Amino acid sequence: MNSALITGIAASLAVPNIDTDTIIPIDYCINRNRPNFDIALFRSWRFHDDGSERPDFLLNTDPYRDTKILITSANFGCGSSREMAVWALVDFGIKCVIAPSFGEIFYNNCFQNGLLAARVSDETAVTLGRTAEQTLGLTLEIDVSEKMIRTNRSEKYQFELDSLRSEMLLQGLGPVAATLTRVDDIETFEKSDRLRRPWLTPQQI
């Protein structure tokens, strides 16, 4: 598959302020190895206390067990800064989360783990969510290069993504490697900054 494209079934969880503890409870962040964090994803929503599945939860039904794209509401991933929340989504098979806004640390953690966090307008999130709810097994195609979401009904929606994070996804780069692609820009800034504020540069004796 083209690395610029993410294609798959989309599921709608139109709930605002889903925090990282809801995504993965703290008890499941300890003494667990990758790639098995998916068992804890939305644990209290997906499972009863005895470990049996809740049959009315969307991701426990077909075809949404194979969800690749999650459409949700504002402030997704707020709360504590646990990277395991992203691991749980990725281990389940989620490749993209679409929302109007994200918790800041969660947002950064997404790109460090190859998960696209696609910021869209409130209107777009509501429209896509309703479309997914009304269309069984709605498939979306997300073009990372063009920052475009397409439905299988030929509708198109833009999402926000800066060039550095786009490169991280397209080239499979970690945060350090991605920063190193900007070496020339960094050196140019440092030179101009030394001229503008020479008193900040240590003087060699």
C-alpha positions, 0 to 999 in steps of 0.5 A: 500500500502507498505509504501516503495513503491510509485506507480502512473502515471508519468507526464513530465514537462521538464523545468529547474529552475522551481521556487517556485513562478511558483509552487505557486504564493505568492498571494495564500500563504495567508489566505488559509488552508490545504488541498486546496493549490492544486488550486494554483499549477502551477497557471499561467500554469494551468489557464487563468486569468479568472480562466478557465483551459488551455486545453493544459496544461498536468495536465489538461488532462486525465489521468494526472489529477491523476498524482502522480509522476512528472519528471522535470529538474534541479534546481526544486523548486529554488527561495524563501523559501515558504513551500506552494510550497510543500503543493501545490504539496502534496495537488494535489496528487503528492507523488514524484518529480524526478529531477537532482537537487532541490532548497536546502530549497525546498528539505528539505521542501519536506521531512518535508511534506512526499514528496519524492524528488528523485535526479537522473542523468541528463541522467536518468531525460531526459530518464524518461521524454521522456519515460513519454512523449511517453507513455500515462499514464506511471506508475512508481514504486518507491522503497524508501528502494532500492532507485530504480525507475522502469517503467512498461516496466521493466526498472530500475533507481537509485536515491539518498537518504540519510539514514536519509531522507529515514527513515523519509519517511518510518517511517513517522517521522518529522525532530526532531523525525528523528534526535532522532533516531541518539541519540547514534551517537550524544552522541558518537560524543559529547564525542569524541569532548569534548576530542578533544577540551576540551576548548569548554566545559564549566567548572563547578565551 
